[in-house]
Amino acid sequence: SVAQVQSILDVLASFDADASTIASVKAALYGGTTAGSVTSAAVRVFKANLTTGSLGSEVKALQEFLNAKGYTIAASGSGSPGNESTYFGAKTKAAAGKFQTDKGIVSGADDPNYGYVGPATRKALKAAGC
């Protein structure tokens, strides 16, 4: 939420973070793209369940991880390597589902949990170095 983002920015300011760092974090949290974004490095611990329609920095970190591991979200445009977004859509669901199938979490695309990033998938992501 906007209030949560502002709280994060306030904490950064209280630790005397420079303006460019605060701007980068703000842009990342609101889904903007900045060179050297700190979002994925800061997240890497997934706490929320993620599914179609989810928004936020955890989604972006998930997309970055999946793209880096060969579970490509998109070949170009939003979600593609270097253009990851904060929106969990059908392409993110498909890539997450392929990761899950490879890790034995779901049986395939017809499994009702295919693409749903819940506790078992978060555990597998952590084990895979995310």
C-alpha positions as CSV (number, residue, x, y, z in Angstrom):
1,S,0.0,0.0,0.0
2,V,1.0,3.6,-0.3
3,A,1.3,3.9,3.5
4,Q,3.6,0.9,3.6
5,V,5.8,2.3,0.9
6,Q,6.0,5.6,2.7
7,S,7.0,3.8,5.9
8,I,9.8,2.1,4.1
9,L,11.0,5.4,2.7
10,D,10.8,7.0,6.1
11,V,12.9,4.3,7.6
12,L,15.5,4.7,4.9
13,A,15.6,8.5,5.5
14,S,15.9,7.9,9.3
15,F,19.1,5.9,8.5
16,D,20.4,8.9,6.4
17,A,20.1,7.0,3.1
18,D,21.0,9.3,0.2
19,A,18.4,10.7,-2.1
20,S,19.3,8.5,-5.0
21,T,18.9,5.3,-2.9
22,I,15.5,6.5,-1.7
23,A,14.5,7.4,-5.2
24,S,15.6,3.9,-6.5
25,V,13.7,2.1,-3.7
26,K,10.6,4.3,-4.3
27,A,10.7,3.6,-8.0
28,A,11.2,-0.1,-7.5
29,L,8.3,-0.4,-5.0
30,Y,6.0,1.4,-7.3
31,G,7.0,-0.7,-10.2
32,G,9.3,1.7,-12.0
33,T,12.6,0.7,-13.5
34,T,15.9,2.1,-12.3
35,A,19.4,1.0,-13.0
36,G,20.7,-1.0,-10.1
37,S,17.3,-1.5,-8.5
38,V,17.6,-2.7,-5.0
39,T,14.3,-4.4,-4.9
40,S,15.3,-8.0,-5.7
41,A,18.3,-7.9,-3.4
42,A,16.2,-6.6,-0.6
43,V,13.4,-9.1,-1.0
44,R,14.8,-12.5,-1.5
45,V,12.8,-13.8,1.4
46,F,9.3,-14.4,0.2
47,K,6.7,-14.0,2.9
48,A,3.4,-13.7,1.0
49,N,1.5,-16.1,-1.1
50,L,1.6,-14.9,-4.7
51,T,-1.0,-15.6,-7.4
52,T,-2.5,-14.0,-10.5
53,G,-3.2,-10.3,-9.6
54,S,-0.6,-10.1,-6.9
55,L,1.4,-6.9,-6.9
56,G,4.7,-5.8,-5.3
57,S,8.4,-6.1,-4.9
58,E,8.1,-9.9,-4.1
59,V,6.6,-10.4,-7.6
60,K,9.4,-8.5,-9.2
61,A,12.0,-10.5,-7.3
62,L,10.2,-13.7,-8.3
63,Q,10.3,-12.7,-12.0
64,E,14.0,-11.8,-11.8
65,F,14.8,-15.2,-10.2
66,L,12.7,-17.2,-12.7
67,N,14.2,-15.3,-15.7
68,A,17.7,-15.9,-14.3
69,K,17.0,-19.6,-13.9
70,G,15.6,-20.2,-17.4
71,Y,11.9,-20.0,-16.6
72,T,11.5,-17.0,-18.8
73,I,8.5,-14.8,-18.1
74,A,8.5,-13.1,-21.5
75,A,11.0,-12.9,-24.4
76,S,10.5,-9.1,-24.7
77,G,8.5,-6.3,-23.0
78,S,7.1,-6.4,-19.5
79,G,8.4,-9.4,-17.5
80,S,11.3,-10.1,-19.9
81,P,14.9,-10.2,-18.5
82,G,15.8,-6.7,-17.4
83,N,12.1,-5.6,-17.7
84,E,10.6,-7.5,-14.8
85,S,7.5,-5.9,-13.3
86,T,5.7,-5.9,-10.0
87,Y,2.5,-7.5,-11.5
88,F,1.9,-11.3,-11.3
89,G,0.0,-12.1,-14.5
90,A,-0.6,-15.2,-16.7
91,K,3.0,-15.3,-17.9
92,T,4.4,-15.2,-14.4
93,K,1.9,-17.9,-13.4
94,A,3.1,-20.1,-16.3
95,A,6.8,-19.6,-15.5
96,A,6.2,-20.3,-11.8
97,G,4.2,-23.4,-12.7
98,K,7.1,-24.7,-14.8
99,F,9.5,-24.2,-11.9
100,Q,7.0,-26.0,-9.6
101,T,6.7,-28.9,-12.0
102,D,10.4,-29.3,-12.3
103,K,10.7,-29.3,-8.5
104,G,7.9,-31.8,-8.1
105,I,5.5,-29.4,-6.3
106,V,2.7,-29.8,-8.9
107,S,1.9,-32.5,-11.4
108,G,1.5,-30.1,-14.4
109,A,-0.5,-27.3,-15.9
110,D,-3.8,-29.0,-15.1
111,D,-2.9,-29.1,-11.3
112,P,-5.1,-26.5,-9.5
113,N,-2.0,-25.2,-7.6
114,Y,0.0,-24.7,-10.8
115,G,1.6,-21.2,-10.7
116,Y,0.4,-20.5,-7.1
117,V,3.4,-19.5,-5.1
118,G,2.5,-20.8,-1.6
119,P,4.6,-22.3,1.2
120,A,5.9,-25.3,-0.7
121,T,7.0,-23.1,-3.6
122,R,8.6,-20.5,-1.3
123,K,10.6,-23.3,0.3
124,A,11.7,-24.6,-3.1
125,L,12.7,-21.0,-4.2
126,K,14.8,-20.7,-1.1
127,A,16.5,-24.1,-1.6
128,A,17.2,-23.0,-5.2
129,G,19.1,-20.0,-4.0
130,C,16.5,-17.3,-4.2
